[in-house]
Amino acid sequence: MGWHYRKSIKLGPFRLDLSPHGVGQSFGTRRFHVSRTPDGRKYVTLNLPGGFHVGKAIGKRSRYRRHRY
């Protein structure tokens, strides 16, 4: 089991997520939000009633991708 650390700071509809990997940002409401990860990936997430959620990466793919072999 690995240990993870993340600290979130809320600034109205904005949120900053601080982690060992860097700073991520998100904006939106409880049901819909747009976020950017510390490595630059962008996501749109829609939370539906009943515990369901739908997420989609937006924008270009990163030029440098990790490959698992």
MITORKE-654137 format. One record per residue: x, y, z of N, C-alpha, C in turn; residue in one letter. Coordinates in nm, 4 decimals. Example, Ala and Ser with C-alpha at 12.3 -4.5 7.8 and 13.67 -1.06 7.14 Angstrom:
<nodes>
<node <1.3190 -0.5690 0.7800> <1.2300 -0.4500 0.7800> <1.3200 -0.3300 0.7800> a>,
<node <1.2850 -0.2250 0.7080> <1.3670 -0.1060 0.7140> <1.2900 0.0030 0.7870> s>,
</nodes>
This chain:
<nodes>
<node <0.0845 -0.1173 0.0000> <0.0000 0.0000 0.0000> <0.0886 0.1231 0.0000> m>,
<node <0.0670 0.2132 -0.0949> <0.1465 0.3352 -0.1032> <0.0804 0.4495 -0.0290> g>,
<node <0.1604 0.5452 0.0092> <0.1116 0.6639 0.0774> <0.1027 0.7781 -0.0225> w>,
<node <-0.0038 0.8547 -0.0124> <-0.0252 0.9688 -0.1006> <-0.0546 1.0908 -0.0156> h>,
<node <-0.0183 1.2068 -0.0663> <-0.0474 1.3314 0.0033> <-0.1035 1.4292 -0.0980> y>,
<node <-0.2115 1.4945 -0.0603> <-0.2687 1.5992 -0.1435> <-0.3354 1.7013 -0.0533> r>,
<node <-0.3109 1.8266 -0.0777> <-0.3729 1.9353 -0.0032> <-0.4509 2.0191 -0.1021> k>,
<node <-0.5778 2.0466 -0.0720> <-0.6624 2.1277 -0.1588> <-0.6909 2.2614 -0.0926> s>,
<node <-0.6873 2.3659 -0.1731> <-0.7206 2.4999 -0.1265> <-0.8346 2.5504 -0.2141> i>,
<node <-0.9496 2.5799 -0.1514> <-1.0660 2.6284 -0.2259> <-1.0674 2.7798 -0.2266> k>,
<node <-1.0902 2.8363 -0.3432> <-1.1009 2.9802 -0.3626> <-1.2280 3.0078 -0.4418> l>,
<node <-1.3428 2.9982 -0.3779> <-1.4702 3.0112 -0.4482> <-1.4908 2.8897 -0.5360> g>,
<node <-1.5217 2.9086 -0.6658> <-1.5396 2.7933 -0.7555> <-1.4070 2.7318 -0.8012> p>,
<node <-1.2959 2.7949 -0.7667> <-1.1635 2.7452 -0.8042> <-1.1073 2.6582 -0.6927> f>,
<node <-1.0229 2.5626 -0.7301> <-0.9544 2.4804 -0.6309> <-0.8122 2.4545 -0.6787> r>,
<node <-0.7171 2.4688 -0.5889> <-0.5781 2.4347 -0.6164> <-0.5467 2.3070 -0.5412> l>,
<node <-0.4880 2.2105 -0.6088> <-0.4490 2.0837 -0.5485> <-0.2967 2.0784 -0.5436> d>,
<node <-0.2433 2.0711 -0.4238> <-0.0989 2.0648 -0.4052> <-0.0597 1.9220 -0.3741> l>,
<node <0.0361 1.8694 -0.4493> <0.0827 1.7325 -0.4294> <0.2328 1.7283 -0.4558> s>,
<node <0.2982 1.6158 -0.4264> <0.4405 1.6050 -0.4568> <0.4718 1.6190 -0.6068> p>,
<node <0.3719 1.5969 -0.6931> <0.3918 1.6052 -0.8375> <0.3809 1.7470 -0.8901> h>,
<node <0.3228 1.8386 -0.8118> <0.3082 1.9766 -0.8559> <0.1747 2.0333 -0.8139> g>,
<node <0.1307 2.1351 -0.8861> <0.0060 2.2049 -0.8557> <-0.0935 2.1783 -0.9676> v>,
<node <-0.2124 2.1327 -0.9312> <-0.3205 2.1142 -1.0260> <-0.4298 2.2151 -0.9966> g>,
<node <-0.5115 2.2470 -1.0962> <-0.6200 2.3421 -1.0780> <-0.7500 2.2809 -1.1251> q>,
<node <-0.8604 2.3238 -1.0639> <-0.9907 2.2845 -1.1149> <-1.0892 2.3975 -1.0930> s>,
<node <-1.1938 2.3973 -1.1727> <-1.2952 2.5006 -1.1697> <-1.4287 2.4348 -1.1969> f>,
<node <-1.5313 2.4742 -1.1237> <-1.6639 2.4236 -1.1520> <-1.7465 2.4015 -1.0277> g>,
<node <-1.8534 2.3272 -1.0473> <-1.9470 2.2975 -0.9397> <-1.9323 2.1519 -0.8989> t>,
<node <-2.0159 2.1116 -0.8089> <-2.0120 1.9724 -0.7624> <-2.0468 1.8746 -0.8750> r>,
<node <-2.1368 1.9137 -0.9637> <-2.1823 1.8257 -1.0719> <-2.0928 1.8298 -1.1957> r>,
<node <-2.0307 1.9442 -1.2234> <-1.9528 1.9598 -1.3462> <-1.8269 2.0392 -1.3156> f>,
<node <-1.7111 1.9880 -1.3550> <-1.5892 2.0661 -1.3376> <-1.4853 2.0337 -1.4447> h>,
<node <-1.3988 2.1315 -1.4646> <-1.2879 2.1227 -1.5586> <-1.1611 2.1287 -1.4749> v>,
<node <-1.0668 2.0395 -1.5016> <-0.9458 2.0375 -1.4211> <-0.8219 2.0217 -1.5081> s>,
<node <-0.7096 2.0652 -1.4515> <-0.5797 2.0506 -1.5164> <-0.4859 1.9876 -1.4148> r>,
<node <-0.4186 1.8799 -1.4553> <-0.3283 1.8076 -1.3668> <-0.1919 1.8765 -1.3634> t>,
<node <-0.1076 1.8424 -1.2657> <0.0251 1.9043 -1.2601> <0.1095 1.8830 -1.3864> p>,
<node <0.0848 1.7735 -1.4600> <0.1637 1.7506 -1.5817> <0.0980 1.8094 -1.7070> d>,
<node <-0.0110 1.8863 -1.6911> <-0.0699 1.9592 -1.8023> <-0.1898 1.8957 -1.8695> g>,
<node <-0.2296 1.7763 -1.8283> <-0.3467 1.7141 -1.8895> <-0.4732 1.7864 -1.8443> r>,
<node <-0.5732 1.7949 -1.9323> <-0.6984 1.8633 -1.9018> <-0.8131 1.7623 -1.9045> k>,
<node <-0.9045 1.7765 -1.8099> <-1.0181 1.6861 -1.7995> <-1.1464 1.7629 -1.7769> y>,
<node <-1.2569 1.7071 -1.8286> <-1.3909 1.7549 -1.7988> <-1.4611 1.6391 -1.7307> v>,
<node <-1.5256 1.6660 -1.6174> <-1.5934 1.5605 -1.5421> <-1.7363 1.6020 -1.5142> t>,
<node <-1.8292 1.5091 -1.5319> <-1.9701 1.5285 -1.5022> <-2.0109 1.4229 -1.4007> l>,
<node <-2.0566 1.4664 -1.2831> <-2.1027 1.3744 -1.1797> <-2.2538 1.3625 -1.1896> n>,
<node <-2.3026 1.2411 -1.2026> <-2.4447 1.2142 -1.2186> <-2.5032 1.1599 -1.0893> l>,
<node <-2.6352 1.1727 -1.0718> <-2.6984 1.1159 -0.9527> <-2.6776 0.9647 -0.9471> p>,
<node <-2.6711 0.9112 -0.8268> <-2.6542 0.7675 -0.8099> <-2.5090 0.7242 -0.8027> g>,
<node <-2.4174 0.8176 -0.7948> <-2.2763 0.7829 -0.7819> <-2.2032 0.7613 -0.9126> g>,
<node <-2.2674 0.7879 -1.0247> <-2.2024 0.7717 -1.1545> <-2.1292 0.8992 -1.1931> f>,
<node <-2.0184 0.8842 -1.2628> <-1.9492 1.0009 -1.3158> <-1.8890 0.9665 -1.4517> h>,
<node <-1.8795 1.0697 -1.5334> <-1.8247 1.0566 -1.6681> <-1.7116 1.1574 -1.6798> v>,
<node <-1.5956 1.1129 -1.7240> <-1.4816 1.2020 -1.7409> <-1.4229 1.1869 -1.8791> g>,
<node <-1.3705 1.2956 -1.9310> <-1.3123 1.2944 -2.0644> <-1.1910 1.3849 -2.0669> k>,
<node <-1.0812 1.3342 -2.1201> <-0.9623 1.4168 -2.1403> <-0.9876 1.5055 -2.2615> a>,
<node <-0.9465 1.6309 -2.2533> <-0.9678 1.7236 -2.3646> <-0.8333 1.7797 -2.4097> i>,
<node <-0.8314 1.8317 -2.5293> <-0.7086 1.8909 -2.5834> <-0.6211 1.7868 -2.6478> g>,
<node <-0.5012 1.8307 -2.6825> <-0.4048 1.7421 -2.7465> <-0.3459 1.6454 -2.6461> k>,
<node <-0.3044 1.5321 -2.6951> <-0.2322 1.4377 -2.6100> <-0.0926 1.4898 -2.5866> r>,
<node <-0.0388 1.4525 -2.4752> <0.0981 1.4927 -2.4438> <0.1945 1.4312 -2.5447> s>,
<node <0.2969 1.5049 -2.5803> <0.3940 1.4530 -2.6754> <0.4749 1.3401 -2.6130> r>,
<node <0.4961 1.3477 -2.4839> <0.5731 1.2457 -2.4141> <0.4772 1.1582 -2.3357> y>,
<node <0.4696 1.0327 -2.3735> <0.3786 0.9393 -2.3076> <0.4586 0.8315 -2.2403> r>,
<node <0.4080 0.7876 -2.1293> <0.4695 0.6727 -2.0613> <0.4165 0.5457 -2.1242> r>,
<node <0.5025 0.4510 -2.1458> <0.4617 0.3236 -2.2006> <0.4841 0.2164 -2.0947> h>,
<node <0.3858 0.1313 -2.0786> <0.4001 0.0184 -1.9875> <0.4195 -0.1061 -2.0716> r>,
<node <0.5223 -0.1776 -2.0433> <0.5503 -0.2996 -2.1180> <0.5310 -0.4192 -2.0307> y>,
</nodes>
